[in-house]
Each structure stands twice: as structure tokens, then as C-alpha cells.
């Protein structure tokens, strides 16, 4: 059983081979698909190695984050679920959706030196994962800044300032990252380096675009950025959740049986007799519908008599018509709906 499993795209084999050699030189046992045993089920071998590894290094490149990187993303999701994922980036690429909250170690400019600060960061993270501890803060970005600013007579002063900033003594990170000048670029830069408790640009944009006072939006943000800079604020807003009940009236239709008897005065024609019967039934339809609405969770709007079967008779005096049918009640039905708000 190997301590480390490396997930990568085949076209990235050259830098991955260099990484494997360096990790093995540091005393770690590494499994990658170059060690597949011939004649055995290769899928089963990969699955077994992935599940037994205590640390899974996933290589993010243009190939692995693209459409052809399904296997790499599947293996990364499995490692993330187990809490053993260590992402490494070769090239200027963004991690796939769902992996952005875990800061990737940038080995784009790594040439194989075991003294490279970024490789040392990777080794420290691997050791922490193998020991079941949280990954330590990355030191390489700060070391890179020290190198770039180590010139002339300002070296000592700059080193002291950067050390104070890196250790956040006197809240140096908070002050620098929160200065009003050049915002939000400065805050985004600090967030990318995990400095000053600032969010990454991706998290900041998501927080600003969320629906105000929406509890669902807060839950979605926490699900996407569980360890983000807005975690405490989001949890505080969720704890202030207010639930209100609202009365809602929605349109509804109901039919009641109706029978209209023949009028006392006959009509000259059958059409006139039917029209008279419908007109006389209007009052009956309204009475039935209003009675129905008064004893239920409905509100009366209108009523209409609708004949379904006619019974007409003729005599020397004229035509009388009665009908069996329905009173079609147009109503509004009452219901109760809940709404929740979290903050303003």
C-alpha cells in the first residue's frame, strides 16, 4: 500500500514523473498509473490504490480541468470526500467547479529542486495529511515576495515588514488588506494568499451577488465555501432566521347541482323560454355559491348557471322550459404559506 496516490492526465506525465521522483527521494511511497501490474484489472487496481492512499495529490492542468479530465475530477471528488485531497497546479488554470475552496499549490515554475519553497509547501502538506492533521499555511508566496524585494539598502526594512505582515503582528495583514486604496483588488490578492482573513475573488463575488435576506442563498454559500471568509457572518444571519406565515387567496372553481323549474308565464319561442329559465336561475346559482363559500375556506367572486339537460313543453299559450344543470362558482381559496428571512 502506497502513502500517496497521484491523479493526473496522461499528457502531463513528464512533470508528474519529476514530482514522483522527488517525493520518493523525500522518503514517501507513491502510486501512479505507471506502476500498474500487467495482466490485472487496471480499474480495480486504481480503485484499490485510491481508497487505501492516505494522501491524494491531484494535478490540475488544462487537460485535467477540461472536458477530457473526467477521471481526474472523479478521483479528486473521492479524495475530497475522504479529506485527503492535496491539489497541485501546473499552469495558469482554475480548479473545476466544487474544488475552488481548497488552495492549490502552484508548481508551474518548479524545475525539480527539493529546496523550492513551493515544493517544500507540498511536502509539509503531504506530511500533515499523512499524520491526519490540517494542512499548514503556505509559506512559499511570502518567500517569493521576500526574494523580489531583497535589493539594496531596503532589504532589512522590507524583510522586517514582510515578517510582521506574514505573522500578522500588530494586525499588519488586516490593516494592509483592508486599506481603502485599490479595493477590491488588494482584498482579492490577500484572499488568494489566505492573508488577513479576506475572501478569494470568487467567494467575494458570490457573496455580493447572493439574494439579500435569503436563507437559501446563505445555505448555498456555506455549501460552496464551507471554510470561507464569510462563514461566521453567514452562520450568524442564519441564526437570526425569522419565519412568517402569510394568508394567500388563489382562484378556484366549484360546481353545485341546480334545477330550474318552468316559469309561470310562457314564452313565444323555445329560445326565449330557455333564456328566461337561465335568467331566473342566476339568483339561485348565486345563493348556492355564496352559501358554499360561507361555510368553507373560500371567498365568493361570481356564479353562473349552466344548463346540462333541458325539459321544454309547448302549449297554445307558448313555450315553457326548465333544466337540470350546475351552478359554476368562481371562488378564491384560502391557504397559508410560510416565508423565511435571514437578515436585511
Buried (B, 14 or more C-beta within 10 A) or exposed (E): EBBBBBBBBEEBBEBBBBBBEBBEEBEBEBBBBEEBEEEEEEEEBBEEBBEEBBBBBBBBBBBBBBEEBEBBBEBBBBBBEEEBBBBBBBBEBEBBEEBBBBBBBBBEEBEEEEEBBBBBBBBBBBBBBBEEEEBEBBBBBBBBBBEEBEEEEEEEEBEEBBEBBBEBEEEBBBEBBBEEEEEBEBBBBBBBBBBBBBBBBBBBEBBEEBEEBBBEBBEBBBEBBEEBBBBEBBEEBBEEEEEEEEEEBEEBEBEBEBEBEBBEEBBEEBEBBBEBBBEBBBEBBBEBBBEBBEEEEBEBBEBBBBBEEBBBEEEEEBBBBBBEBBBBBBBBBBEEEEEEBBBE
